[in-house]
Amino acid sequence: MSAKRGGSAARPGPSRVSAPTAAQRKRLAAQRRLTAQRAVAAEASARVVRRRRLIVVLAPVAAAIAVVAILVAVKVSSGSSGPRSGIKAVPAAQSVVAAVTRVPPAVLDQIGTGDLTTRPTALTGAPLKADGRPRVLFVGAEWCPYCAAERWPLVVALSRFGTFTGLGEVSSSPSDLFPNTATLTLHGASYSSKYVSLTAKEIYSNQVSGGSYQPLETLDAADEALFKSVGKSGFPFLDLGGKYLISNAGYDPGVLKGKTQAQIAAALSNPTSPIAKAINGSANMITAAVCTLAANPPAQVCTSPGVISGTTVLPSP
């Protein structure tokens, strides 16, 4: 037998790949650019389709929102085109009456003129009297926000000289300045005092009919003449004995915003309360005015520090 030759059998080597020619490279580059351009175009087309679909979905929603906005605007516009009725008057709670008519003298003395913003002006006409006593004439309207603010100090002050009965609770107009200001109403109330007389008339209610506030009370001829000539038919009108005139709230009515009658009345006994500083400061001024008008007024009231402070803001005779 013949012997096999040693060593490994010969194997074929890897085949050679020739490099692309310049023409081929150019064609490949062109294909890549075309592919990229097609991808960009496809994405742009997809964005357009998505936008169109979104518009189709949102258009009804936008239309509905627009309709609601128009309806709200119409409602607001129609609601603000005229006065609206407020909360009807009801008898005042006894707790409210007690808190307003019995403000502790120490609190009034501590506050002095407080946050008073409006001083009375001097009147030079004939004295206003009734049965030999100085007369206070208040002309207001239940819808009036400044009347709402001024009734609080008026009741606080006059309660130091006499007694109120039949006070009511009401709120000013919801469509005027300082809407829905909680207050008292003097309509149907009476007042007794041996020092001073009170004539209080609420000319209009806060109830609207036919686009106007409804009449409530009327003035006699003499008081009507004073209201027109001295008060220029404006609310509130507060004539103190024919000597002092208050034709605005004595403080910023905004301090009462959002408060109920019970909350306002309760705050009067807290000398640090903004409500007490506003109302009691004005009350001390009104009290001081009555003290200058009344014959033999109560000394414990008229010589108190709070009332003496109120005297300093009265106009000179």
BATOR-55902 format. One record per residue: x, y, z of N, C-alpha, C in turn; residue in one letter. Coordinates in steps of 0.05 Angstrom, whole numbers, plus 32768, in hexadecimal, padded with zeros to 4 digits. Layout:
XYZXYZXYZA/...
//
This chain:
80117FE98000800080008000801280198000M/8007802E7FF3801880467FF280118057800AS/80268064801580228075802D8016808F8025A/8003809B80397FF780B58035800A80CB803AK/800880E0802B801980F7802F800F81078047R/802381118058801B8121806F8014813D8066G/800A814D807B8003816980767FE5816C8071G/7FDC818580717FBF818B806D7FB981908051S/7FA1818A804A7F99818D802F7F9681AB8029A/7F9B81B480127F9881D1800B7F7B81DA800BA/7F7481F380187F5981FE801A7F5782178009R/7F40821B7FFD7F3D82347FED7F3C824D7FFFP/7F4982637FF87F49827C80087F30828C8002G/7F2B82A180137F1382B2800F7F1482C07FF5P/7EFB82C47FEA7EFA82D07FD07EFD82EE7FD3S/7F0782FC7FC17F0B83197FC27EF383287FB9R/7EEB833E7FC87ED483507FC07EE083697FB5V/7ED8836F7F9E7EE383877F927ED583A07F9DS/7EE383B77FA17ED883D07FAB7EC583DC7F98A/7EAE83EA7FA27E9B83F67F907EA8840C7F80P/7E9F840E7F697EAA84237F587E9E843E7F5FT/7EA884537F547E9E846E7F5A7E8184707F51A/7E7A84647F3C7E5E84667F327E4B84587F45A/7E5584407F4F7E4484327F627E4084427F7CQ/7E56844E7F857E54845F7F9E7E4084767F99R/7E4084817F837E2F84987F7D7E11848F7F7DK/7E0D84767F717DF2846C7F717DE884667F8DR/7DFA845A7F9E7DF284547FBA7DEB846D7FC9L/7DFB84827FC67DF6849C7FD47DDB84A77FCBA/7DD684A57FB17DBC84B07FA77DA584A07FB3A/7DA884857FB57D9384757FC07D8E847D7FDEQ/7DA484817FEC7DA1848880097D9284A3800BR/7D9984B77FFA7D8C84D17FFC7D6E84CE7FF5R/7D6884BD7FE17D4D84BA7FD97D3D84AC7FF0L/7D4984997FFD7D3C848B80137D36849F802AT/7D4A84B080307D4784C480467D3184D8803FA/7D3184E080257D1C84F3801D7D0084E7801FQ/7CFE84CE80177CE584C080197CDC84BE8036R/7CEF84B880487CE884B680647CDE84D0806FA/7CEC84E680687CE3850180717CC885078066V/7CC38501804D7CA9850780417C9384F7804EA/7C9A84DD80547C8684CC80617C7F84D6807DA/7C9384E0808C7C8E84EB80A77C7D850480A5E/7C83851580927C74852E808E7C5785278087A/7C53851380767C38850B806E7C2985008086S/7C3884F180977C2B84E580AF7C2384FB80C3A/7C34851080C57C2D852780D77C14853580CDR/7C11853880B37BF9854580A87BE1853580AEV/7BE3851A80AB7BCC850980B17BC5850B80CEV/7BD9850A80E07BD3850C80FD7BC685268104R/7BD0853C80F77BC4855780FC7BA7855780F4R/7BA1854C80DC7B86854C80D27B74853C80E5R/7B7E852580EE7B6E851581007B688524811BR/7B7D853281257B7A8541813E7B658557813BL/7B66856581237B53857A811E7B37856F811DI/7B34855881117B1A854B810F7B0F8545812AV/7B21853C813C7B19853481577B13854D8168V/7B24856281667B21857981787B0D858E816FL/7B07858E81557AF685A3814B7ADB85A4815AA/7ACD858C815E7AB4858E816C7AB785978189P/7ACE859081967AD3859981B17AD685B781B2V/7AE685C1819F7AEA85DE819E7AD085ED8199A/7AC085E281887AA685EF81827A9485EF819AA/7A9585D981A97A8485D781C17A8D85EB81D6A/7AA885EE81D97AB3860281EC7AAB861E81E4I/7AAC862381CA7AA5863E81C17A87864481C7A/7A76863081C37A5A863481C87A55863A81E6V/7A63862A81F77A60862E82147A69864A821CV/7A80865382107A8B866D82177A778683820FA/7A6B868081F77A57869481EE7A3F86948201I/7A36867D82097A1F867C821B7A2586888236L/7A3D868382407A45868F825A7A4786AE8257V/7A5386B782417A5586D4823C7A3A86E1823BA/7A2886D4822D7A0C86DF822B79FF86E08246V/7A0386CB825679F686CA82707A0186DF8282K/7A1C86E282827A2986F782937A208712828AV/7A1F8716826F7A178730826579FB8737826CS/79E98723826979CD8728827079C9872C828DS/79DA871D829E79D7872082BB79E1873B82C5G/79F4874782B87A00876082C179F3877882B4S/79DF877482A479D2878A829679BF879A82A8S/79B9878F82BF79A7879D82D179AA879282EDG/799C879E8301799F8795831D7992877A8320P/799C876B833479918751833B798887528358R/79748742835E796A8741837A797E8734838CS/797F873F83A57990873483B97980872183CCG/798D871983E17980870883F5796B87198405I/7953870F8406793E871E8413794387228431K/79388738843C793C873E8458792D872A8469A/793987248480792D871384947932871F84B0V/7923871984C47928872384DF7945871C84E8P/7952872F84F5796D872A84FE796E87168514A/798287058514798686F28529798B87018544A/798186F7855979858704857379A38706857AQ/79B286F1857379CF86F2857979DD8709856AS/79D3870E855179DE8724854179D7873F854EV/79BE8742855579B5875B856279C48760857CV/79C7874C858C79D5874F85A579F2875785A1A/79FF874B858D7A1C875185897A20876D857EA/7A0D8777856D7A10879185617A0887A88574V/79F487A3858479E987B8859679F887B985B1T/7A0987A585B67A1787A585D07A3587A085CCR/7A4187AF85BA7A5E87AE85B67A6B87B785D0V/7A7E87A885DB7A8A87B085F57A9787CC85F3P/7A9187DE86067A9E87F986057ABC87F88605P/7AC887E486127AE587E286127AF087DD85F6A/7AE187CE85E67AEA87C985CA7AE887E385BAV/7AD287F185BD7ACE880B85AF7AE4881F85B7L/7AEB881F85D17B00883285DA7B1B882A85CFD/7B21881085CD7B3A880785C37B3E880E85A5Q/7B28880D85967B29881185797B2A882F8572I/7B1C884085817B1C885C857A7B0F8861855FG/7B1D886F854D7B12887485327B1A885D851FT/7B2A884A85297B2F883185197B37883784FCG/7B2A882984EA7B30882C84CD7B1C883E84BFD/7B14885484CC7B02886784C17B0E887384A8L/7AFE887584927B08888184797AF888998471T/7AE0889D847B7ACF88B384727AC588C3848BT/7ACA88DD848A7AC188EE84A07AA788FC8498R/7A97890484AC7A7E891384A57A85892F849DP/7A73893B848F7A76895784877A6289688498T/7A688981849B7A57899384AC7A3F899D849CA/7A29899E84AA7A1089AA849E7A0A89C484ACL/7A0089D7849D79FB89F284A879DD89FA84A8T/79CC89E784A279B089ED84A279A389EC84BDG/798989EB84BE797B89EA84D7798089D084E6A/798189D08500798489B7850F796D89A38509P/7974898A85097960897585047958896A851FL/793E896D8527793589658541791A8957853FK/79148948855578FA893B855878F589398576A/78DE8945857E78D78945859B78ED895085ADD/78FA896485A3790F897185B37929896385B3G/792B894C85A67944893D85A4795189408589R/796B893E85877978893F856C796E8926855DP/796A892A8543795F891485337974890B851FR/797788F1851D798888E48509797688DB84F2V/797D88E384D9796E88DA84C2797F88C884B1L/797788AF84AE7986889C849D797488958485F/797E8899846D7970889084557982887D8446V/797888658442798888508435797888408422G/7984882B8417797788188405798387FD840BA/797387E9840C797D87CE8412799187C483FEE/798F87CD83E479A187C383D079BC87D183D2W/79BE87E883DF79D687F983DF79ED87EE83F0C/7A0587E983E47A1B87DE83F37A2787F18408P/7A27880B84027A32881E84157A1F8821842DY/7A05881F842779F1881F843D79F58806844FC/79FA87F0844279FF87D784507A1687DA8464A/7A2B87E7845B7A4287EB846D7A3B87FF8483A/7A2D8814847D7A29882A84917A14882384A6E/7A02881084A179EF880984B579FC87FD84CER/7A1187EE84CA7A1E87E184E17A2787F584F5W/7A38880984EF7A40881C85037A2A882E850DP/7A15883384FC79FF8843850679F08835851CL/79EC881B851979DE880B852E79F088098547V/7A09880485437A1C8802855A7A1B881D856AV/7A1D8833855C7A1E884D85697A0488548577A/79ED8852856979D4885A857579CB8848858CL/79D6882F858C79CF881D85A179DC882685BCS/79EE883885BB79F9884385D479E7885985E0R/79D3886185D179C0887585DB79A4886B85DDF/799E885385D37982884985D37981882C85CAG/7969882485C27963880885BC7956880585A1T/796087F28592795487EA8578794287D2857CF/792C87D1856E791C87B9856C791487B4854FT/7911879B854779088795852C791D87978517G/79368796851D794B879685097949877E84F7L/7950878184DE7950876B84CB796C876684C0G/796F875084B27987874984A4798287498486E/79948754847679918755845979AD8757844DV/79AF8753843379C88756842579C58769840ES/79DA8778840879D9878B83F279D7877C83D7S/79D3878B83C279CF878083A779E7876E839FS/79E18757839279F6874683877A028751836EP/79F7876683627A00877083487A0C878D834BS/7A11879683637A1D87B083677A3987AD8373D/7A4687C383797A6087C283867A5D87B483A1L/7A7287A783AA7A72879883C37A59878783C5F/7A55877583B27A3C876583B07A37875483C8P/7A1D875283CE7A13874183E47A20874883FFN/7A24876184057A2E8769841F7A1987648434T/7A20875484487A0D874E845E7A0A8766846FA/79F1876C847779EB8784848679D187808496T/79CA879584A479B0879784B1799E87A884A0L/798487A684A5797187B98498796187C684AET/795C87E084AA794D87F084BD792F87F184B6L/792887E4849F790C87E3849778FC87D384ABH/78E887DF84B778D887D184CB78E387D284E7G/78FB87DE84EA790787E0850578FD87FA8513A/790087FA852D78FA8813853C791088188550S/79118831855A79278839856B791C884B8581Y/792488478599791B885885AF7933886285BFS/7933887C85C67949888885D5793F88A285E1S/794988A985F9794288C28604795688D885FCK/796B88D085ED797F88E385E5797D88EC85C8Y/797488DA85B7797588DF859A795E88D1858CV/795488DD8577793E88D18567794A88C7854CS/793E88B18542794888A68529793088A38516L/793488AD84FE792388A884E77933889884D3T/792C887F84CE793B886E84BC7929886384A6A/792F8869848E791F88608477793088518463K/7927883A845B7933882A84467921882F842DE/792A883F841A7919884784047914883183F0I/7928882083EC7924880983D9792D87EF83E7Y/792087DA83DE792987BF83E7794087B683D5S/7949879D83D9795D879283C77951877F83B3N/7936878083B07928876F839E7922877E8384Q/79268770836D7924877D8353790A87738345V/78FC8785833A78E4877E832978E387928312S/78E1878782FA78E0879982E378FA87A882DEG/7910879D82E7792A87AA82E3793187C082F7G/792087C3830C792587D88320792287CD833CS/793087D9834F792C87D2836B791187DC8374Y/790487CB838478E987D1838D78E887E683A4Q/78D687FA83A278D3880D83B778CB880083D1P/78D5880B83E878D087FF840278C388128415L/78CF882A841878C4883E842A78C6885A841DE/78B7886D842878B78888841D78BE889C8433T/78C988B2842B78CF88C8843E78B888DC843FL/78B588EA845578A28900845578AE89178446D/789E892B844178A78941842F78C0894F8439A/78C28955845378D98963845E78F28952845BA/78F189398462790889288460791089228443D/78FC892184327901891E841579118936840BE/7909894E841479178966840C793489668415A/7939895D842E7954895B8438796489468429L/7958893084237966891B8415796E892483F9F/795D893483EC7964893D83D17977895583D2K/7973896883E47984898083E3799F897C83F1S/799F896F840879B8896B841779C68951840EV/79B6893C840B79C28922840479C4891D83E7G/79BA892F83D679BB892C83B879AF891183AFK/799C890783BF798D88EE83B9799F88D683B8S/79B688D783C679C988C183C579C788B083DEG/79CD889683DC79CD888483F279EA887D83FAF/79EF887A841479DD8880842B79DD889E8431P/79C888A7843E79C588C2844779C188C18465F/79D588CC847479D388CC849179D788E9849BL/79C188F584A479C1891084AF79C0890E84CDD/79D5891784DA79D6891684F879CE89318503L/79B58934850A79AB894C851779AD89658507G/79B0896384ED79B2897B84DC79CD898884DEG/79E0897B84EC79FB898684F17A11897784E2K/7A0D895D84DF7A22894C84D27A15893B84BCY/7A23893884A67A1A892884907A2E89128489L/7A2488F984877A3488E3847E7A2688D88465I/7A3388D9844E7A2788D184357A3688BA8428S/7A4588AB84387A548894842E7A5988828445N/7A62886A84407A6B885884567A8388648463A/7A858861847D7A9B886C848C7AB5885C8489G/7AB38845847C7ACA883384797AC78824845FY/7ADB881484587ADB8805843F7AC887ED8442D/7AB287EC84337A9F87D684357AAB87BB842FP/7AC287BB84217ACF87A284197AD787918431G/7ADA879E84487AE2878F84607ACD877A8468V/7AB4877E845E7A9E876C84657A9A87568450L/7AAB8755843C7AA8874284267AA787258430K/7A92871784277A9186FA842D7A8886F48449G/7A81870784597A7A870384757A5B87028478K/7A5286F3848A7A3586F284917A30870784A7T/7A16870C84AC7A0F871E84C27A1A871384DCQ/7A1886F984E17A2286EE84FA7A4086F184FDA/7A4F86EE84E77A6C86F184E87A74870E84EDQ/7A66872084E07A6C873D84E37A6687458500I/7A4E873D850A7A46874585267A5A8739853AA/7A62872185367A75871485497A908722854AA/7A98872C85327AB3873985307AB48753853FA/7A9D876085447A9D877B85507AA9877B856CL/7AAA8765857A7AB5876485957AD3875E8595S/7ADF875A857E7AFB8754857C7B0A876D8572N/7B18877B85847B258794857C7B3A87928567P/7B44877A85627B598776854E7B4D876F8532T/7B33876A85317B26876385187B23877B8505S/7B2A877884EC7B26878E84D87B09879784D7P/7AF7878584DB7ADA878C84DB7AD4879F84F3I/7ADE8798850A7ADA87A885227AE787C3851FA/7AFF87C485147B0D87DE85107AFE87F084FDK/7AF187E484E97AE387F484D57AC887FE84E1A/7AB887EB84EA7A9D87F284F37A9E8802850DI/7AAD87F985217AAE8807853B7ABB88228539N/7ACF882585277ADB883F85237AC788538519G/7AB6884A85067AA1885B84FB7A8C88618510S/7A85884C85207A71884F85357A7A8864854AA/7A93886485517A9D887885647A998894855AN/7A9D889885407A9988B285347A7C88BB8535M/7A6A88A8852E7A4D88AE852F7A4488B4854CI/7A4F88A4855E7A4888A8857B7A5188C48583T/7A6988CC857B7A7488E685837A6288FC8578A/7A5888F9855F7A46890D85547A2C890F8564A/7A2188F9856C7A0888FA857C7A0D89078597V/7A25890185A27A2C890E85BC7A2D892C85BAC/7A35893785A37A35895485A07A1A8960859CT/7A06894F859479EB8958858E79D8895685A6L/79DB894085B579C7893A85CA79CB894B85E3A/79B4895085EF79B5895E860979B98949861FA/79CD894F863179D3893D864779D68920863EN/79E8891B862A79ED8900862179FA88EF8638P/79F988D586367A0588C4864B7A2388C9864CP/7A2C88D186637A4988D886677A5B88C08662A/7A5288A8866B7A63889186697A69888A864CQ/7A578893863A7A5A888F861D7A6B88A58611V/7A6288BE86167A6E88D586087A8988DD8612C/7A9188D4862A7AAC88DA86347ABF88C28631T/7AB688AD86247AC7889586217ADD889B860DS/7AF4888E860F7B0B889385FD7B04888F85E0P/7AF4887A85D97AED887585BD7ADD888C85B1G/7ACA889785C07AB988AC85B67AC988C685B5V/7ADA88CB85C87AEB88E385C77AFC88E285AEI/7B0688CA85A77B1688C6858F7B0588CD8576S/7AEB88C485777AD988CA85617AD488E7855EG/7AD488F685747ACF891385727AE489218562T/7AFC891785627B12892485547B0F89248535T/7AFE8914852B7AFA8913850E7AE089218505V/7AD2892D85187ABA893C85107AC289578505L/7AB3896284F27ABA897C84E77AB5899284FBP/7AC489A784F97AC189BE850C7AA689CB8507S/7A9A89D5851D7A8089E3851A7A8289FB8507P/
//
